[in-house]
Each structure stands twice: as structure tokens, then as C-alpha cells.
Amino acid sequence: MAHASQLGSEFNQRHSPRQKEIRRRTFWACFVMDRLISYSNNRPLSIDMVSVRIQLPCPENRFAFEEDYSGPSPDNITLHVNQLSQLGIVPFYITMVRLWGDMAIVHLTGGRRRSKFSPNDPAGEFYKCDKAIENFVSGLPPNLSWYRSKLSP
């Protein structure tokens, strides 16, 4: 339904700032649920990131006061880590779910065992997903750090 309603793109400017943000939030909620349900049920994803042309949700104060907002997309969120207090936590959560979903797809399709590339080969999907996660984690500000268990190297 998110695809049918064209929630994944912001080409239509006739909507008010409030309506645009409601559409964004609805789409990203569908995106998160799609990732979680697809992985837990071993099913293919319904929402492919190739078709997504929408920015991440705006901060609560912008939404409450119905202000127009032009914010980051999932592809460039790491450029905005210095604006954590202005952006809020939701854009980082959505980006983390996206990265986790990409790695989950690699796992569901056979993982490193089925890949013709070694885990250290830059052409392989596992390597690409691992580097994307590593770049995201290293770009997080110290007050929004990735939890590492005591078992991690």
C-alpha cells in the first residue's frame, strides 16, 4: 500500500508541510515493519531502497509547528551527525534498520557461503554491507555510540 500511495517519493508539492511529514512518517514506519517482518518470516522485502526517494522524518518541533523541512536522506545521514540535537534519534534508527536489513538480506540469501567473493573482497555484498555498517558506526557522535558487548573483539 505504501507503493500504491506513492509514499516513497516526494515529487508532489501540493501537500502541506504537515501532510508531507505524515506521508514521510507513514512510509518509514512501513519500511521498518517491512524489514522486521520480512526477516522474521524469511520472506523477500516489499520495499526496495532503489525506489525510495524520500527524506528521513523531521524533528518533532518542526512537525508540531507545521514548518517546511528539508532534511537528510538515508544515504547522507552520516554527513549530519553534528546536528543530532536538531535531527532527533529517529533518522539514525531508520538508517540503522536499513543497514541491518541489508546485512540480513545477505544472510537470507546464503551469506558468505554462497558468495563467489571472499568476505574481504570489495566486490562482494558482505564486504559492502560490513563497510557501510562500519562507516555508520564510526560516524556516530560519542553520545550516540554503538553498543559493543564484552565478547566483541
N, C-alpha and C positions, 0 to 999 in steps of 0.2 A: 504493500500500500504506500510505503514511503516513496518508491519509484513512481508509482502511478500518480501520486500527488506532486511529483517533481520537487520533493523536499530537499534533495541533494544538490540543488543548484540555485544560485541567486541571480538568475537572469531577469527576473520580473521586478521592476522597480515600482509597480503600482501599490505595493503593500506599504502600510505604515511601519515605522521602526518597531513598534510593539508586535505587529503581525509577522514581520521578518524574523524577529527573535523567537517568537513562539514556533515558527516553522523550523528554525535552526535547532532549537532545543528538542523538538519532537524528532527531527531527523537523527540527532546524535543519541537520543535515548534508544531509537530503533537500531542504530549502529551498534551500540554497546550490547543490547539484547541479542542481536543477530550473532555477534561474536561468541557470547556466552552460551547461547542455545545451540549454535552450530557445533561448537567444540564439545559440549557435554553430550550431545547426541550423535557425534561422529557423522555430521551432515555437511554438505558444502555450504559456503557462505551465500547469503542472498544479496548482500551489499558489497560490491567490489569497489575498492578505493579509486580505480581508474575513472569511474563515473562520478566521483564526488567532486563538486566544485562549489564548496560552501565553507565559510569561515567557522571557526570554533565559537561557542557561545560567549556572549558578552558578560561583563561583570554584573552583579546583582543591582548595584546602584544605577547603572545605565538602563537596565531593564525596568526598574521601578519608576524611573522618571521619563521613560519612553524616549531616550536620546538615541539619535542615529549613531551607529558604531561600525567602525571598520577595524577589524582585529586580525589576529594571525590565523593561518590555516594550519592543518596538521603537519604540513611539510615544512613550515618555517617557525614552529613554536620555539625551537631552541634559540632562535635569534631574539626572543622576547623574555628570556629568563630573568633579566634585570627588572622586569615590570611585574613581578609576581604579585605584589600587593595591589596593582591595578587590574590584573587579569583574573585573579582568583585561582582556585585549585582545579576547577572543572576542566579547563583546556588541557592541563597536564595529565589529568586522569584519563581523558579520552585518548590522548596521544599514547599513553602507556597501554591502554586496552588495544589500540591499533597495533602497536609493536608486539604485544603478547599474541594477538590474533595472527599476525604474520608468521611468528615462530610456531604457533600451534598448527597452522596450515602445513608447514614444512614437516612437522611431526606426523600429522594425519596422513600425509601422502608418502610415508615411508621413511622420512627423516634422512639422516646421513647414510643409512644403509642402501637406499635406493638411488642416491645421487651419483652421477658419474664424476662428480668433483669431490676432492678431498675437503675436509672441514676448513682447511687453511687456504683453499683456492678462492681468490676474489671473484671468480665467475660463478661460484656455487651459491645457491639460495640460502643455505645455512650460514655461510660466511656473511652474506649481505644482511641477513636478519640480525645476526650476532653483532655486527658492526653498527647497525642502526640503533640497537639497544645500548651498546657501549657508548655511542655518541650522545644519546639522550641522557643517560645516567651521568656521564662526565660533565654535561652541560647544565645539570641541575644546580641551583644555588645550595650552599651548605645547609640552610634551614629547611630545605625540601630534599633531603637526601634519600637515596635508595637504601632500604634495609638490607643488611648483609648478615646472614646467620653466622654463628661461630664455626660452622662446618665449612664455610666458603673459604677458598684459598686467598 
